[in-house]
Amino acid sequence: MEIGAKIKELRILNGLTQEELADRSELSKGFISQLENDLTSPSISTLEDILQCLGMTINEFFSKEEAPGQVVFGENDYFEKVDDELRNKTEWIIPNAQKNMMEPIRLTIKAGGSTYPDNPHEGEELGYVLKGEITIVIGNEKYRAKSGEAFYYTPDKKHYIFSRKGAEILWVSAPPSF
């Protein structure tokens, strides 16, 4: 493991300069620079001080990182639900995305179709119209979006989407950020 590269990565993730990290850990900027370039090694005590400033324990620092999960997804990975009554097809294009910060779907609405009216909830919703034209209904307001246009709203009122002629959209729901 290259300790210096990992410390540099953590420093940058925390938005700190070398000088700021040096000040917080009561070290010199030169020492931090040498450490990040693997020109010197810290004592355990010094490493613990640096990691404390970066919000990490020594155990977390040396724990084996999990291999990244699947990154690219294809049609064989999608979960699909067809609603004949509302004349739409929902495809969850990232499996098990409910556990993630975002839940992207591809929504195909047939002519005269719609989504189920959703009650107000926390979070954000955005979409991009891939084909066709849609109407977004939020409370008593209606908004139109056509192919090549994006939409974004806070779902704090009852809301749904419908299409007179049919449409395909990429839609992403995200929970509230804390």
C-alpha positions, 0 to 999 in steps of 0.5 A, a space after each residue: 500500500 502506498 500510504 502517501 497516495 492514500 493520505 493525499 487522496 483523503 486530504 483532497 476529499 476533505 478539501 484541505 491543502 497540504 498546509 491546512 493538514 499540516 497545521 491541523 496535525 501540528 506538522 510541517 507542510 514539507 513533511 506532508 509533501 514528503 509523506 504524500 510523495 512516499 519520500 518519508 514514512 510517518 511513525 504510528 503516532 504521527 499517522 494516527 494524528 494525521 488520520 484523526 484530522 482526516 476523520 479516519 481511524 488507523 483501522 479504517 485506513 488499513 482495512 481492505 477496500 471492497 472491490 467496486 461492484 458492477 459499473 456498467 449495466 445492460 438490458 439483461 440487468 434491468 428489472 421491468 414492470 408493465 402497467 397495462 391499465 396506465 399504459 406504461 413500462 418502467 425499467 429500473 436500469 440499475 438493479 437494487 438502486 433503491 439502496 443508492 442515493 439515486 434511483 434511475 429508471 427508463 419510463 416508456 409511456 404509450 399514447 394516452 398513458 401516464 404514471 400513477 399519481 404519486 403523493 407528496 414526498 421528500 427528495 428530488 426528481 429529474 428527468 430527460 425526455 428521450 423521445 416524444 412529449 410529456 406533461 408533468 402535473 405537480 399539484 394544480 400546475 402542468 408543465 410540458 417537456 419534449 424530446 431533448 428537454 429536461 425537467 426537475 422538481 421537488 415532489 412536495 405535491 401530488 404529481 404524475 406524468 402523462 403523454 398524449 402521443 407517447 414518450 420515453 424518458 430517463 427519470 431519476 429520483 433522489 432522496 433528500 440530502 442531509 
